[in-house]
Amino acid sequence: MDKINYNNRAFRAIQNSENGETSSDTIFHYHQEGNILTANYSGGKILKGHLIGLVDEVGNINMRYHQVNNKGELMTGICHSIPEILESGKIRLHEIWEWTSGDQSKGESVIEEI
């Protein structure tokens, strides 16, 4: 399998736990330099968000994120994403995340390349 590169790819949330803030209205714009990944995202309940992470040799992402939601709250968390390559060649990310702010609850989400 070729090494996954997330640079200049866009993703949309396709499912999320109830305690999450991303939705199908949330769009992520990924950029990657070496093994460092960053993304800006917004949409739905999220006014503005940013993440930074490290990509391992098989494309798993270990990241931290922060975002301002539509209630004006600054929310932070950690997330671990595992890639799946779809038949179309697009990437689907299976994510396990945890808030490091608010109620510090955990959840799972899936985002898919647009």
OpenMM code with the backbone's topology and positions (N, CA, C; nanometers):
from openmm import Vec3, app, unit

residues = "MET ASP LYS ILE ASN TYR ASN ASN ARG ALA PHE ARG ALA ILE GLN ASN SER GLU ASN GLY GLU THR SER SER ASP THR ILE PHE HIS TYR HIS GLN GLU GLY ASN ILE LEU THR ALA ASN TYR SER GLY GLY LYS ILE LEU LYS GLY HIS LEU ILE GLY LEU VAL ASP GLU VAL GLY ASN ILE ASN MET ARG TYR HIS GLN VAL ASN ASN LYS GLY GLU LEU MET THR GLY ILE CYS HIS SER ILE PRO GLU ILE LEU GLU SER GLY LYS ILE ARG LEU HIS GLU ILE TRP GLU TRP THR SER GLY ASP GLN SER LYS GLY GLU SER VAL ILE GLU GLU ILE".split()
positions = [
    Vec3(0.0842, -0.1184, 0.0000),
    Vec3(0.0000, 0.0000, 0.0000),
    Vec3(0.0884, 0.1243, 0.0000),
    Vec3(0.0542, 0.2218, -0.0834),
    Vec3(0.1274, 0.3475, -0.0846),
    Vec3(0.1016, 0.4218, 0.0453),
    Vec3(0.1998, 0.5009, 0.0841),
    Vec3(0.1854, 0.5824, 0.2039),
    Vec3(0.0757, 0.6860, 0.1795),
    Vec3(-0.0114, 0.7033, 0.2787),
    Vec3(-0.1218, 0.7985, 0.2658),
    Vec3(-0.0702, 0.9396, 0.2878),
    Vec3(-0.1096, 1.0302, 0.1995),
    Vec3(-0.0799, 1.1713, 0.2182),
    Vec3(-0.2126, 1.2467, 0.2165),
    Vec3(-0.2364, 1.3241, 0.3207),
    Vec3(-0.3630, 1.3946, 0.3367),
    Vec3(-0.3603, 1.5358, 0.2790),
    Vec3(-0.2472, 1.5767, 0.2206),
    Vec3(-0.2344, 1.7149, 0.1756),
    Vec3(-0.3397, 1.7524, 0.0714),
    Vec3(-0.4021, 1.8673, 0.0934),
    Vec3(-0.5032, 1.9248, 0.0026),
    Vec3(-0.6261, 1.8368, -0.0162),
    Vec3(-0.6579, 1.7546, 0.0822),
    Vec3(-0.7809, 1.6746, 0.0777),
    Vec3(-0.8856, 1.7392, 0.1680),
    Vec3(-1.0109, 1.7272, 0.1274),
    Vec3(-1.1223, 1.7809, 0.2066),
    Vec3(-1.2088, 1.6653, 0.2542),
    Vec3(-1.2590, 1.6759, 0.3760),
    Vec3(-1.3399, 1.5717, 0.4382),
    Vec3(-1.4684, 1.6308, 0.4941),
    Vec3(-1.5701, 1.5449, 0.5025),
    Vec3(-1.6991, 1.5821, 0.5610),
    Vec3(-1.7344, 1.4747, 0.6631),
    Vec3(-1.7874, 1.5189, 0.7766),
    Vec3(-1.8315, 1.4227, 0.8782),
    Vec3(-1.9548, 1.3489, 0.8260),
    Vec3(-1.9544, 1.2145, 0.8370),
    Vec3(-2.0713, 1.1372, 0.7933),
    Vec3(-2.1417, 1.0700, 0.9106),
    Vec3(-2.0744, 1.0595, 1.0260),
    Vec3(-2.1437, 1.0159, 1.1460),
    Vec3(-2.0641, 1.0577, 1.2674),
    Vec3(-2.1359, 1.0769, 1.3802),
    Vec3(-2.0705, 1.1224, 1.5015),
    Vec3(-2.1550, 1.0822, 1.6214),
    Vec3(-2.0898, 1.0663, 1.7346),
    Vec3(-2.1609, 1.0432, 1.8603),
    Vec3(-2.2436, 1.1674, 1.8935),
    Vec3(-2.3488, 1.1483, 1.9730),
    Vec3(-2.4390, 1.2583, 2.0060),
    Vec3(-2.3690, 1.3733, 2.0769),
    Vec3(-2.2645, 1.3436, 2.1548),
    Vec3(-2.1949, 1.4466, 2.2311),
    Vec3(-2.0898, 1.5206, 2.1486),
    Vec3(-2.0816, 1.4897, 2.0194),
    Vec3(-1.9874, 1.5581, 1.9312),
    Vec3(-2.0494, 1.6812, 1.8690),
    Vec3(-1.9663, 1.7664, 1.8090),
    Vec3(-2.0153, 1.8892, 1.7469),
    Vec3(-2.0058, 1.8878, 1.5945),
    Vec3(-1.9312, 1.7936, 1.5359),
    Vec3(-1.9233, 1.7900, 1.3901),
    Vec3(-2.0483, 1.7244, 1.3329),
    Vec3(-2.0812, 1.7609, 1.2099),
    Vec3(-2.1979, 1.7067, 1.1409),
    Vec3(-2.1682, 1.7051, 0.9912),
    Vec3(-2.2652, 1.6659, 0.9126),
    Vec3(-2.2457, 1.6634, 0.7671),
    Vec3(-2.2258, 1.8045, 0.7110),
    Vec3(-2.2517, 1.9068, 0.7922),
    Vec3(-2.2279, 2.0450, 0.7511),
    Vec3(-2.0847, 2.0903, 0.7801),
    Vec3(-2.0074, 2.0047, 0.8475),
    Vec3(-1.8702, 2.0404, 0.8852),
    Vec3(-1.7732, 1.9925, 0.7777),
    Vec3(-1.6940, 2.0842, 0.7244),
    Vec3(-1.5956, 2.0523, 0.6214),
    Vec3(-1.4553, 2.0770, 0.6772),
    Vec3(-1.3683, 1.9774, 0.6588),
    Vec3(-1.2298, 1.9828, 0.7039),
    Vec3(-1.1389, 1.9976, 0.5826),
    Vec3(-1.0440, 2.0899, 0.5877),
    Vec3(-0.9457, 2.1093, 0.4802),
    Vec3(-0.8084, 2.0714, 0.5363),
    Vec3(-0.7559, 1.9563, 0.4918),
    Vec3(-0.6318, 1.9003, 0.5447),
    Vec3(-0.5096, 1.9477, 0.4660),
    Vec3(-0.3998, 1.9681, 0.5388),
    Vec3(-0.2698, 2.0007, 0.4805),
    Vec3(-0.1651, 1.9166, 0.5521),
    Vec3(-0.0694, 1.8648, 0.4767),
    Vec3(0.0330, 1.7800, 0.5366),
    Vec3(0.1703, 1.8176, 0.4828),
    Vec3(0.2660, 1.8331, 0.5746),
    Vec3(0.4068, 1.8530, 0.5402),
    Vec3(0.4851, 1.7496, 0.6183),
    Vec3(0.5506, 1.6569, 0.5471),
    Vec3(0.6187, 1.5472, 0.6159),
    Vec3(0.5144, 1.4660, 0.6914),
    Vec3(0.5357, 1.4449, 0.8202),
    Vec3(0.4364, 1.3698, 0.8974),
    Vec3(0.3497, 1.4622, 0.9827),
    Vec3(0.3592, 1.5954, 0.9592),
    Vec3(0.2796, 1.6909, 1.0358),
    Vec3(0.1541, 1.7268, 0.9568),
    Vec3(0.0397, 1.7073, 1.0210),
    Vec3(-0.0898, 1.7331, 0.9592),
    Vec3(-0.1561, 1.8503, 1.0293),
    Vec3(-0.2133, 1.9410, 0.9516),
    Vec3(-0.2965, 2.0475, 1.0071),
    Vec3(-0.4256, 2.0524, 0.9273),
    Vec3(-0.5280, 2.1094, 0.9872),
    Vec3(-0.6545, 2.1281, 0.9151),
    Vec3(-0.7295, 2.2443, 0.9763),
    Vec3(-0.8016, 2.3139, 0.8909),
    Vec3(-0.8996, 2.4125, 0.9330),
    Vec3(-1.0359, 2.3531, 0.9019),
    Vec3(-1.1334, 2.3808, 0.9867),
    Vec3(-1.2667, 2.3278, 0.9621),
    Vec3(-1.3733, 2.4198, 1.0200),
    Vec3(-1.4924, 2.4109, 0.9622),
    Vec3(-1.6061, 2.4892, 1.0089),
    Vec3(-1.7323, 2.4307, 0.9469),
    Vec3(-1.8450, 2.4761, 0.9998),
    Vec3(-1.9747, 2.4331, 0.9480),
    Vec3(-2.0586, 2.3683, 1.0563),
    Vec3(-2.1900, 2.3810, 1.0414),
    Vec3(-2.2799, 2.3267, 1.1427),
    Vec3(-2.2633, 2.4024, 1.2734),
    Vec3(-2.2413, 2.3309, 1.3826),
    Vec3(-2.2263, 2.3928, 1.5147),
    Vec3(-2.0903, 2.4578, 1.5344),
    Vec3(-1.9971, 2.4393, 1.4395),
    Vec3(-1.8605, 2.4870, 1.4571),
    Vec3(-1.8360, 2.6123, 1.3738),
    Vec3(-1.8069, 2.7232, 1.4421),
    Vec3(-1.7780, 2.8479, 1.3721),
    Vec3(-1.6388, 2.8429, 1.3110),
    Vec3(-1.5420, 2.7946, 1.3886),
    Vec3(-1.4045, 2.7849, 1.3389),
    Vec3(-1.3309, 2.6818, 1.4218),
    Vec3(-1.2570, 2.5946, 1.3524),
    Vec3(-1.1796, 2.4932, 1.4222),
    Vec3(-1.0456, 2.4722, 1.3556),
    Vec3(-0.9521, 2.4172, 1.4332),
    Vec3(-0.8187, 2.3893, 1.3825),
    Vec3(-0.7683, 2.2624, 1.4502),
    Vec3(-0.6943, 2.1814, 1.3770),
    Vec3(-0.6325, 2.0643, 1.4382),
    Vec3(-0.4880, 2.0545, 1.3931),
    Vec3(-0.4094, 1.9882, 1.4757),
    Vec3(-0.2711, 1.9569, 1.4408),
    Vec3(-0.2444, 1.8152, 1.4865),
    Vec3(-0.1743, 1.7395, 1.4022),
    Vec3(-0.1503, 1.6005, 1.4373),
    Vec3(-0.0269, 1.5453, 1.3695),
    Vec3(0.0050, 1.4235, 1.4076),
    Vec3(0.1160, 1.3497, 1.3486),
    Vec3(0.0606, 1.2265, 1.2786),
    Vec3(0.1114, 1.2015, 1.1581),
    Vec3(0.0685, 1.0872, 1.0775),
    Vec3(0.1776, 0.9807, 1.0861),
    Vec3(0.1393, 0.8559, 1.1183),
    Vec3(0.2396, 0.7487, 1.1242),
    Vec3(0.2579, 0.6841, 0.9874),
    Vec3(0.3406, 0.5807, 0.9820),
    Vec3(0.3799, 0.5218, 0.8531),
    Vec3(0.2644, 0.4531, 0.7796),
    Vec3(0.1550, 0.4205, 0.8488),
    Vec3(0.0403, 0.3583, 0.7806),
    Vec3(-0.0789, 0.4534, 0.7681),
    Vec3(-0.0586, 0.5808, 0.8048),
    Vec3(-0.1634, 0.6805, 0.7852),
    Vec3(-0.2507, 0.7086, 0.9054),
    Vec3(-0.2257, 0.6404, 1.0179),
    Vec3(-0.3001, 0.6737, 1.1400),
    Vec3(-0.2630, 0.8145, 1.1838),
    Vec3(-0.3598, 0.8862, 1.2395),
    Vec3(-0.3368, 1.0244, 1.2820),
    Vec3(-0.3614, 1.0351, 1.4324),
    Vec3(-0.2643, 1.0943, 1.5016),
    Vec3(-0.2790, 1.1271, 1.6432),
    Vec3(-0.2855, 1.2787, 1.6490),
    Vec3(-0.4003, 1.3363, 1.6913),
    Vec3(-0.4182, 1.4808, 1.6783),
    Vec3(-0.4758, 1.5443, 1.8032),
    Vec3(-0.4621, 1.6749, 1.8065),
    Vec3(-0.5264, 1.7613, 1.9053),
    Vec3(-0.6092, 1.8624, 1.8262),
    Vec3(-0.7239, 1.9002, 1.8813),
    Vec3(-0.8083, 1.9967, 1.8111),
    Vec3(-0.8641, 2.1006, 1.9068),
    Vec3(-0.8955, 2.2156, 1.8522),
    Vec3(-0.9665, 2.3180, 1.9267),
    Vec3(-1.0623, 2.3882, 1.8310),
    Vec3(-1.1743, 2.4303, 1.8857),
    Vec3(-1.2780, 2.4897, 1.8018),
    Vec3(-1.3655, 2.5823, 1.8853),
    Vec3(-1.4273, 2.6788, 1.8160),
    Vec3(-1.5266, 2.7657, 1.8780),
    Vec3(-1.6615, 2.7256, 1.8202),
    Vec3(-1.7540, 2.6920, 1.9097),
    Vec3(-1.8853, 2.6469, 1.8628),
    Vec3(-1.9839, 2.7638, 1.8534),
    Vec3(-2.1057, 2.7325, 1.8074),
    Vec3(-2.2049, 2.8372, 1.7847),
    Vec3(-2.2630, 2.8938, 1.9141),
    Vec3(-2.2190, 2.8424, 2.0299),
    Vec3(-2.2552, 2.9018, 2.1595),
    Vec3(-2.1449, 2.9959, 2.2073),
    Vec3(-2.0380, 3.0098, 2.1254),
    Vec3(-1.9271, 3.0955, 2.1632),
    Vec3(-1.8299, 3.0307, 2.2597),
    Vec3(-1.8383, 2.8977, 2.2748),
    Vec3(-1.7510, 2.8248, 2.3664),
    Vec3(-1.6261, 2.7762, 2.2932),
    Vec3(-1.5126, 2.7828, 2.3621),
    Vec3(-1.3879, 2.7265, 2.3117),
    Vec3(-1.3793, 2.5826, 2.3620),
    Vec3(-1.3771, 2.4877, 2.2695),
    Vec3(-1.3746, 2.3456, 2.3021),
    Vec3(-1.2432, 2.2849, 2.2532),
    Vec3(-1.1888, 2.1904, 2.3302),
    Vec3(-1.0619, 2.1266, 2.2941),
    Vec3(-1.0741, 1.9751, 2.3101),
    Vec3(-0.9900, 1.9029, 2.2358),
    Vec3(-0.9946, 1.7579, 2.2477),
    Vec3(-0.8768, 1.6897, 2.1814),
    Vec3(-0.8765, 1.5579, 2.1978),
    Vec3(-0.7768, 1.4720, 2.1349),
    Vec3(-0.8501, 1.3693, 2.0492),
    Vec3(-0.7850, 1.3248, 1.9438),
    Vec3(-0.8493, 1.2316, 1.8516),
    Vec3(-0.7449, 1.1396, 1.7902),
    Vec3(-0.7843, 1.0136, 1.7707),
    Vec3(-0.7013, 0.9164, 1.6998),
    Vec3(-0.7827, 0.8675, 1.5802),
    Vec3(-0.7287, 0.8833, 1.4599),
    Vec3(-0.7995, 0.8482, 1.3361),
    Vec3(-0.7297, 0.7333, 1.2653),
    Vec3(-0.8092, 0.6377, 1.2193),
    Vec3(-0.7580, 0.5219, 1.1459),
    Vec3(-0.8161, 0.5261, 1.0045),
    Vec3(-0.7297, 0.5266, 0.9018),
    Vec3(-0.7793, 0.5403, 0.7648),
    Vec3(-0.8300, 0.4088, 0.7056),
    Vec3(-0.9271, 0.4241, 0.6166),
    Vec3(-0.9759, 0.3143, 0.5323),
    Vec3(-0.9781, 0.3698, 0.3905),
    Vec3(-0.9196, 0.2979, 0.2965),
    Vec3(-0.9223, 0.3408, 0.1566),
    Vec3(-1.0442, 0.2766, 0.0905),
    Vec3(-1.1333, 0.3605, 0.0389),
    Vec3(-1.2555, 0.3119, -0.0256),
    Vec3(-1.2253, 0.2651, -0.1673),
    Vec3(-1.3182, 0.1905, -0.2259),
    Vec3(-1.3004, 0.1420, -0.3637),
    Vec3(-1.2767, 0.2561, -0.4612),
    Vec3(-1.3347, 0.3729, -0.4313),
    Vec3(-1.3191, 0.4905, -0.5175),
    Vec3(-1.1791, 0.5511, -0.5076),
    Vec3(-1.1007, 0.5048, -0.4080),
    Vec3(-0.9686, 0.5620, -0.3847),
    Vec3(-0.9710, 0.6732, -0.2814),
    Vec3(-1.0911, 0.7155, -0.2441),
    Vec3(-1.1033, 0.8203, -0.1418),
    Vec3(-1.0774, 0.7605, -0.0036),
    Vec3(-1.0521, 0.8485, 0.0922),
    Vec3(-1.0169, 0.8066, 0.2277),
    Vec3(-1.1362, 0.8263, 0.3212),
    Vec3(-1.1607, 0.7278, 0.4047),
    Vec3(-1.2571, 0.7384, 0.5146),
    Vec3(-1.1771, 0.7252, 0.6434),
    Vec3(-1.2008, 0.8149, 0.7388),
    Vec3(-1.1294, 0.8111, 0.8661),
    Vec3(-1.2246, 0.7709, 0.9789),
    Vec3(-1.1865, 0.6669, 1.0517),
    Vec3(-1.2610, 0.6194, 1.1680),
    Vec3(-1.1935, 0.6799, 1.2907),
    Vec3(-1.2691, 0.7597, 1.3659),
    Vec3(-1.2091, 0.8413, 1.4700),
    Vec3(-1.2625, 0.8070, 1.6095),
    Vec3(-1.1712, 0.8023, 1.7047),
    Vec3(-1.2051, 0.7899, 1.8458),
    Vec3(-1.1540, 0.9170, 1.9111),
    Vec3(-1.2427, 0.9908, 1.9760),
    Vec3(-1.2043, 1.1217, 2.0283),
    Vec3(-1.2502, 1.1388, 2.1722),
    Vec3(-1.1942, 1.2410, 2.2331),
    Vec3(-1.2258, 1.2715, 2.3727),
    Vec3(-1.2124, 1.4215, 2.3943),
    Vec3(-1.3145, 1.4799, 2.4555),
    Vec3(-1.3068, 1.6213, 2.4908),
    Vec3(-1.2058, 1.6385, 2.6047),
    Vec3(-1.1223, 1.7427, 2.5958),
    Vec3(-1.0364, 1.7788, 2.7078),
    Vec3(-1.0904, 1.9057, 2.7740),
    Vec3(-1.2082, 1.9469, 2.7327),
    Vec3(-1.2798, 2.0597, 2.7922),
    Vec3(-1.4233, 2.0142, 2.8153),
    Vec3(-1.5039, 2.1009, 2.8736),
    Vec3(-1.6445, 2.0664, 2.8962),
    Vec3(-1.6582, 1.9428, 2.9829),
    Vec3(-1.7419, 1.8492, 2.9400),
    Vec3(-1.7695, 1.7299, 3.0224),
    Vec3(-1.6652, 1.6198, 3.0084),
    Vec3(-1.5664, 1.6415, 2.9219),
    Vec3(-1.4558, 1.5462, 2.9008),
    Vec3(-1.5054, 1.4068, 2.8590),
    Vec3(-1.6202, 1.4037, 2.7912),
    Vec3(-1.6749, 1.2766, 2.7429),
    Vec3(-1.6005, 1.2294, 2.6188),
    Vec3(-1.6263, 1.1060, 2.5816),
    Vec3(-1.5612, 1.0429, 2.4657),
    Vec3(-1.6654, 1.0140, 2.3583),
    Vec3(-1.6169, 0.9912, 2.2362),
    Vec3(-1.7074, 0.9582, 2.1289),
    Vec3(-1.6337, 0.8985, 2.0111),
    Vec3(-1.7111, 0.8667, 1.9084),
    Vec3(-1.6567, 0.8124, 1.7839),
    Vec3(-1.7233, 0.8844, 1.6680),
    Vec3(-1.6449, 0.9056, 1.5629),
    Vec3(-1.6990, 0.9708, 1.4437),
    Vec3(-1.6342, 0.9106, 1.3204),
    Vec3(-1.6960, 0.9369, 1.2061),
    Vec3(-1.6412, 0.8954, 1.0779),
    Vec3(-1.6458, 1.0177, 0.9869),
    Vec3(-1.5326, 1.0459, 0.9228),
    Vec3(-1.5315, 1.1510, 0.8209),
    Vec3(-1.4835, 1.0886, 0.6902),
    Vec3(-1.5316, 1.1453, 0.5798),
    Vec3(-1.5026, 1.0867, 0.4497),
    Vec3(-1.4581, 1.1944, 0.3530),
    Vec3(-1.3605, 1.1580, 0.2712),
    Vec3(-1.3099, 1.2532, 0.1714),
    Vec3(-1.4192, 1.2902, 0.0739),
    Vec3(-1.4252, 1.4189, 0.0435),
    Vec3(-1.5279, 1.4707, -0.0490),
    Vec3(-1.4788, 1.4551, -0.1921),
] * unit.nanometer
topology = app.Topology()
chain = topology.addChain("A")
for resn in residues:
    res = topology.addResidue(resn, chain)
    for name in ("N", "CA", "C"):
        topology.addAtom(name, app.Element.getBySymbol(name[0]), res)
